[in-house]
Amino acid sequence: MAEVTKVEEIQEIVRSQSKLVPVGGRTKPALSKNLPDEAETIDMSSLAGIVEYEPNEYTITAKAGTRLSELAQAVAQNGQYLPFDPMFVQDGATIGGTVAANTGGSGRFRYGGVRDFILGIYFVDGVGNLVRGGGKVVKNASGFDLPKFMVGSLGRYGILTEITLKVFPKPAEYRTLECSFSSLEDGLNGTFALANQPFEMDALDFRRNQRDGRETTMWIRLGGLPESLPGRLDRLTTWLNQNTAVQTIQEKTFEQTFWDGINQAEWAHAATNLVKVPVSPRKLQQLDRFESLAGAHYYAAGNGALVTTDDLDGLSEALAELNLNGLVLRGDTSEPILGNKGWIGLANRVKQALDPNEKFLSI
């Protein structure tokens, strides 16, 4: 393994080695397991640090190995945050790995995912060139949008070295409502109904309480000013009482611990394999019927799923039948991408342009 502290070191390694894979905080270990013997692992964790932070412009630039916890602490001093709820922050996730694996969490519901917050990047391509895409300001629309294309790329096209993100003002206070439904179908119907209401919810997650049962719990997070939040809660609870479910307003002390636990996937810690699945609410019930699912948590109103299973092959077949794909984040597999791979043709054409000698492993 080669540990790097400078971009020039990465460029030299790229030019001298035949097969490469970068690693950072190793919070998604399935993406760097069972690599070919000839693969050179590049440890990016020391290529770290905040390059520039402009709180008045709501942008922050950091080297790829920078831990998200460091970014969160820096922007919090100015009452700002990363609204897409990046995953595995407490485990040491880095900004480079988060962009490469596209691991946004519950906050994606209102504010969008990682792709919606990335403004600019630097990366080393397959011939050792340092390439820039995007910029450091929010209003930048010139050229091909390489930054967004690199989100979820898994290091296929190049090694990210520097990333610029936009940040938002953080709500002064949060409250969470917990709703109970007799079935997942009822929970989904409640989700559809809520999606058409002007309640400005920050997050909407749900899951079945037990895999062998039907009861489903939904969590709705609201954020805002202390003086306006009670009124918003009253309007939401009144609507819920009239239309969907019985609800409990959780205590303020519940907030940070609960949502941090969701974005750490604490409910899945005992599982063998943890898989991220982009899904649509219309296909969610079909996914949930896969008999070998040990657990599943649905976020962003059913547009994202984290599932656990001991049968990755079976899950891959089920996802392919649903025209879905999945990414194994934790587990022991040589094939972390599951299900449909209809996108691979475009990916290969871009790879040929950026990595003509195929030095970066196509995970």
C-alpha positions as CSV (number, residue, x, y, z in Angstrom):
1,M,0.0,0.0,0.0
2,A,1.2,3.5,-0.9
3,E,0.4,6.3,1.4
4,V,0.3,9.7,-0.2
5,T,0.3,13.3,1.1
6,K,0.7,15.2,-2.2
7,V,-1.0,15.2,-5.5
8,E,2.3,14.8,-7.2
9,E,2.8,11.5,-5.5
10,I,-0.4,10.2,-6.9
11,Q,0.5,11.3,-10.4
12,E,3.8,9.4,-10.1
13,I,2.1,6.3,-8.9
14,V,-0.4,6.4,-11.7
15,R,2.3,6.7,-14.3
16,S,4.3,3.9,-12.9
17,Q,1.7,1.3,-11.8
18,S,-0.6,-0.9,-13.9
19,K,-3.6,-1.4,-11.6
20,L,-4.7,1.0,-8.9
21,V,-7.4,1.5,-6.3
22,P,-7.7,4.4,-3.8
23,V,-8.9,3.9,-0.3
24,G,-9.8,6.4,2.5
25,G,-11.6,5.9,5.8
26,R,-12.5,2.3,4.9
27,T,-16.0,2.8,6.2
28,K,-17.4,0.9,3.1
29,P,-15.0,-2.1,3.2
30,A,-16.8,-4.1,0.6
31,L,-15.5,-1.7,-2.0
32,S,-11.9,-2.6,-1.3
33,K,-12.0,-6.3,-0.5
34,N,-10.9,-9.2,-2.7
35,L,-8.8,-7.0,-5.0
36,P,-6.5,-8.6,-7.6
37,D,-2.9,-9.3,-6.4
38,E,-1.5,-6.9,-8.9
39,A,-3.6,-4.0,-7.6
40,E,-1.7,-1.2,-5.9
41,T,-3.8,0.3,-3.1
42,I,-3.3,4.0,-2.5
43,D,-4.0,5.2,1.0
44,M,-5.6,8.7,0.6
45,S,-6.2,9.4,4.3
46,S,-3.2,11.6,4.6
47,L,-4.1,13.8,1.6
48,A,-6.4,15.7,4.0
49,G,-7.2,19.2,5.2
50,I,-9.6,22.1,4.4
51,V,-8.2,24.1,1.5
52,E,-10.7,27.0,1.6
53,Y,-13.9,27.8,3.5
54,E,-16.0,30.8,2.5
55,P,-18.9,30.9,4.9
56,N,-20.4,34.0,3.2
57,E,-20.4,32.1,-0.1
58,Y,-21.6,28.9,1.5
59,T,-18.8,26.8,0.0
60,I,-16.0,24.7,1.4
61,T,-13.1,23.0,-0.4
62,A,-11.2,20.1,1.1
63,K,-8.7,17.5,0.0
64,A,-10.2,14.1,-0.7
65,G,-8.9,12.3,2.4
66,T,-10.5,14.9,4.7
67,R,-12.9,13.3,7.2
68,L,-16.4,14.5,7.1
69,S,-16.4,15.0,10.8
70,E,-13.7,17.7,10.3
71,L,-15.8,19.4,7.7
72,A,-18.9,19.3,9.9
73,Q,-17.0,20.8,12.8
74,A,-15.6,23.6,10.6
75,V,-18.9,24.7,9.1
76,A,-20.8,24.3,12.4
77,Q,-18.8,27.2,13.8
78,N,-20.8,29.4,11.4
79,G,-24.1,27.7,11.9
80,Q,-23.8,25.7,8.7
81,Y,-24.0,22.0,7.7
82,L,-24.1,19.4,4.9
83,P,-27.9,18.8,4.6
84,F,-27.6,15.6,2.6
85,D,-26.7,13.7,5.8
86,P,-23.6,11.9,4.7
87,M,-23.3,8.3,6.0
88,F,-20.7,6.8,8.4
89,V,-19.4,10.2,9.6
90,Q,-18.7,8.9,13.1
91,D,-16.8,5.9,11.6
92,G,-14.3,8.2,9.8
93,A,-15.8,8.6,6.3
94,T,-13.9,10.9,4.0
95,I,-15.3,13.4,1.5
96,G,-13.6,11.6,-1.4
97,G,-15.1,8.3,-0.5
98,T,-18.5,9.8,0.1
99,V,-18.5,11.4,-3.4
100,A,-17.1,8.3,-5.0
101,A,-19.7,6.0,-3.5
102,N,-22.6,8.5,-3.4
103,T,-23.5,7.8,0.2
104,G,-26.0,10.5,1.2
105,G,-28.5,9.8,3.9
106,S,-31.9,10.8,5.2
107,G,-31.5,14.5,4.4
108,R,-31.6,13.7,0.7
109,F,-35.4,13.9,1.0
110,R,-35.7,17.7,1.1
111,Y,-32.3,18.9,-0.1
112,G,-31.1,16.3,-2.6
113,G,-28.1,14.0,-2.5
114,V,-24.4,14.3,-2.8
115,R,-24.7,15.2,-6.5
116,D,-26.7,18.3,-5.7
117,F,-24.0,19.7,-3.4
118,I,-20.8,19.2,-5.4
119,L,-19.5,22.2,-7.2
120,G,-15.9,21.4,-8.3
121,I,-13.3,18.7,-8.2
122,Y,-9.7,18.0,-9.0
123,F,-8.7,14.4,-10.0
124,V,-5.8,12.5,-11.4
125,D,-6.8,10.7,-14.6
126,G,-5.4,7.5,-16.0
127,V,-2.3,9.0,-17.6
128,G,-1.3,11.0,-14.6
129,N,-2.8,14.4,-15.5
130,L,-4.4,16.6,-12.9
131,V,-7.9,17.5,-14.2
132,R,-10.2,20.2,-13.0
133,G,-14.0,20.2,-13.3
134,G,-16.4,22.8,-12.1
135,G,-15.3,25.6,-9.8
136,K,-15.6,27.0,-6.3
137,V,-18.7,29.1,-6.7
138,V,-22.3,28.2,-6.8
139,K,-23.0,29.9,-10.1
140,N,-20.8,28.0,-12.5
141,A,-22.3,26.3,-15.5
142,S,-19.5,26.2,-18.1
143,G,-18.4,23.0,-19.8
144,F,-19.2,19.4,-19.2
145,D,-20.4,18.7,-15.6
146,L,-17.5,16.4,-14.6
147,P,-18.1,16.9,-10.8
148,K,-21.6,15.4,-10.9
149,F,-20.4,12.6,-13.2
150,M,-17.8,11.6,-10.7
151,V,-20.5,11.1,-8.0
152,G,-20.9,7.3,-7.5
153,S,-18.1,6.6,-10.0
154,L,-16.2,4.4,-7.4
155,G,-12.8,5.5,-8.7
156,R,-13.5,4.2,-12.2
157,Y,-12.4,7.3,-14.0
158,G,-9.8,8.9,-11.8
159,I,-8.6,9.5,-8.3
160,L,-10.3,12.5,-6.6
161,T,-7.8,14.8,-4.9
162,E,-9.9,17.9,-4.0
163,I,-13.6,18.6,-3.8
164,T,-15.7,21.8,-3.4
165,L,-19.1,21.5,-1.8
166,K,-21.9,24.0,-1.1
167,V,-23.2,24.1,2.5
168,F,-26.5,25.5,4.0
169,P,-27.5,27.3,7.2
170,K,-28.3,24.7,9.8
171,P,-31.8,24.9,11.4
172,A,-31.7,26.1,15.0
173,E,-33.9,23.2,16.2
174,Y,-35.3,19.9,15.1
175,R,-38.2,17.7,16.1
176,T,-39.2,14.3,15.0
177,L,-42.6,12.7,14.7
178,E,-43.0,8.9,14.9
179,C,-45.9,7.4,13.1
180,S,-47.2,3.8,13.3
181,F,-48.9,1.9,10.4
182,S,-50.4,-1.6,10.3
183,S,-48.5,-2.5,7.2
184,L,-45.8,-1.3,4.8
185,E,-48.4,-0.6,2.2
186,D,-50.2,1.7,4.6
187,G,-46.9,3.4,5.4
188,L,-46.2,3.9,1.7
189,N,-49.7,5.4,1.1
190,G,-49.1,7.7,4.0
191,T,-45.8,8.7,2.3
192,F,-47.5,9.5,-1.0
193,A,-50.1,11.6,0.8
194,L,-47.5,13.6,2.8
195,A,-45.5,14.2,-0.3
196,N,-48.2,16.4,-1.6
197,Q,-48.5,18.5,1.5
198,P,-46.6,21.8,2.2
199,F,-45.0,20.8,5.5
200,E,-41.4,21.3,4.5
201,M,-40.2,18.1,6.1
202,D,-36.4,17.6,6.3
203,A,-36.5,13.8,6.3
204,L,-39.0,11.0,5.9
205,D,-37.8,7.5,6.7
206,F,-39.6,4.2,7.5
207,R,-39.1,0.5,7.9
208,R,-41.0,-2.6,9.0
209,N,-40.6,-3.2,12.7
210,Q,-39.7,-6.9,12.2
211,R,-39.0,-8.8,9.0
212,D,-41.7,-11.4,9.9
213,G,-44.3,-8.8,10.7
214,R,-46.3,-6.1,8.9
215,E,-46.2,-3.2,11.3
216,T,-44.3,-0.2,10.0
217,T,-42.9,2.9,11.7
218,M,-42.3,6.2,9.9
219,W,-40.1,9.0,11.2
220,I,-40.7,12.6,10.0
221,R,-38.1,15.3,10.8
222,L,-38.8,19.0,10.9
223,G,-36.2,21.7,11.3
224,G,-36.5,25.4,11.8
225,L,-36.6,28.3,14.2
226,P,-37.7,27.6,17.8
227,E,-40.5,30.2,17.5
228,S,-42.0,28.8,14.3
229,L,-41.5,25.0,14.9
230,P,-44.3,24.5,17.4
231,G,-46.9,25.9,14.9
232,R,-45.5,23.7,12.1
233,L,-45.7,20.7,14.4
234,D,-49.3,21.4,15.3
235,R,-50.3,21.7,11.6
236,L,-48.6,18.5,10.7
237,T,-50.0,16.5,13.7
238,T,-53.5,17.8,13.0
239,W,-53.2,16.6,9.4
240,L,-51.8,13.2,10.4
241,N,-54.6,12.7,12.9
242,Q,-57.1,13.4,10.2
243,N,-55.5,11.4,7.4
244,T,-53.0,8.8,8.2
245,A,-51.6,7.6,11.5
246,V,-51.2,7.9,15.2
247,Q,-48.0,9.9,16.0
248,T,-45.7,10.6,18.8
249,I,-43.6,13.8,19.0
250,Q,-40.2,12.7,20.2
251,E,-38.3,14.6,22.9
252,K,-35.5,17.0,21.8
253,T,-32.9,14.7,23.3
254,F,-34.0,12.0,20.8
255,E,-33.0,14.0,17.8
256,Q,-29.2,13.8,17.4
257,T,-28.8,10.3,18.6
258,F,-31.6,8.8,16.5
259,W,-30.7,10.4,13.1
260,D,-26.9,9.8,13.7
261,G,-27.8,6.2,14.3
262,I,-29.8,6.0,11.0
263,N,-27.0,7.5,9.0
264,Q,-24.5,5.2,10.7
265,A,-26.8,2.2,9.8
266,E,-26.6,1.1,13.4
267,W,-29.7,-1.0,12.9
268,A,-27.6,-3.2,10.5
269,H,-24.4,-3.6,12.5
270,A,-24.9,-7.3,13.1
271,A,-25.6,-8.0,9.4
272,T,-23.2,-9.7,7.1
273,N,-23.9,-7.6,4.0
274,L,-25.2,-4.0,3.8
275,V,-26.4,-2.9,0.4
276,K,-27.4,0.6,-0.8
277,V,-30.3,0.4,-3.4
278,P,-31.6,3.4,-5.3
279,V,-35.3,2.6,-5.7
280,S,-38.6,4.2,-6.4
281,P,-41.6,4.1,-4.0
282,R,-43.5,2.2,-6.7
283,K,-41.0,-0.7,-6.7
284,L,-40.3,-0.6,-3.0
285,Q,-42.8,-3.2,-2.0
286,Q,-41.5,-5.6,-4.7
287,L,-38.0,-5.2,-3.3
288,D,-39.3,-5.7,0.3
289,R,-40.8,-9.0,-0.7
290,F,-37.3,-10.5,-1.5
291,E,-37.4,-13.4,1.0
292,S,-33.7,-13.3,2.0
293,L,-33.8,-9.7,3.2
294,A,-32.7,-9.8,6.8
295,G,-33.5,-6.1,7.3
296,A,-34.4,-2.9,5.3
297,H,-34.5,0.8,6.1
298,Y,-36.2,3.1,3.5
299,Y,-35.2,6.8,3.4
300,A,-36.0,9.9,1.3
301,A,-39.7,8.9,1.2
302,G,-38.9,5.5,-0.3
303,N,-36.5,6.7,-3.0
304,G,-33.5,5.0,-1.3
305,A,-33.0,1.8,0.6
306,L,-30.4,0.2,2.8
307,V,-30.9,-3.6,3.0
308,T,-29.2,-6.5,4.6
309,T,-29.0,-10.0,3.4
310,D,-26.8,-13.2,3.4
311,D,-27.8,-13.9,-0.2
312,L,-26.1,-11.4,-2.4
313,D,-26.5,-13.5,-5.5
314,G,-30.2,-13.8,-5.0
315,L,-30.5,-10.1,-4.3
316,S,-28.6,-9.3,-7.5
317,E,-31.1,-11.4,-9.5
318,A,-34.0,-9.8,-7.8
319,L,-32.7,-6.3,-8.5
320,A,-32.1,-7.2,-12.1
321,E,-35.7,-8.4,-12.5
322,L,-36.8,-5.0,-11.1
323,N,-34.4,-3.1,-13.3
324,L,-32.6,-1.8,-10.2
325,N,-29.0,-1.9,-9.1
326,G,-27.3,-2.1,-5.7
327,L,-24.0,-1.3,-4.1
328,V,-22.5,-3.5,-1.4
329,L,-21.1,-1.2,1.2
330,R,-20.2,-3.8,3.9
331,G,-19.7,-7.5,3.3
332,D,-17.3,-9.9,1.7
333,T,-17.8,-10.0,-2.1
334,S,-15.7,-9.7,-5.2
335,E,-18.6,-8.1,-7.0
336,P,-20.0,-5.1,-5.0
337,I,-22.3,-3.9,-7.9
338,L,-25.5,-5.9,-8.0
339,G,-28.5,-6.0,-10.3
340,N,-29.0,-4.1,-13.5
341,K,-25.9,-2.9,-15.3
342,G,-27.4,-1.2,-18.4
343,W,-25.4,1.9,-17.6
344,I,-22.1,0.1,-18.1
345,G,-21.8,1.0,-21.8
346,L,-21.7,4.7,-21.2
347,A,-19.4,4.2,-18.2
348,N,-16.9,2.3,-20.4
349,R,-16.9,5.0,-23.1
350,V,-16.1,7.7,-20.5
351,K,-13.5,5.4,-19.0
352,Q,-11.8,5.0,-22.3
353,A,-11.4,8.8,-22.5
354,L,-10.2,9.3,-19.0
355,D,-8.4,6.0,-18.3
356,P,-7.4,4.6,-21.7
357,N,-5.0,2.1,-20.2
358,E,-7.6,0.9,-17.6
359,K,-5.3,1.5,-14.6
360,F,-8.2,2.1,-12.3
361,L,-10.1,-1.0,-11.3
362,S,-13.7,-0.9,-12.6
363,I,-15.4,-1.9,-9.4
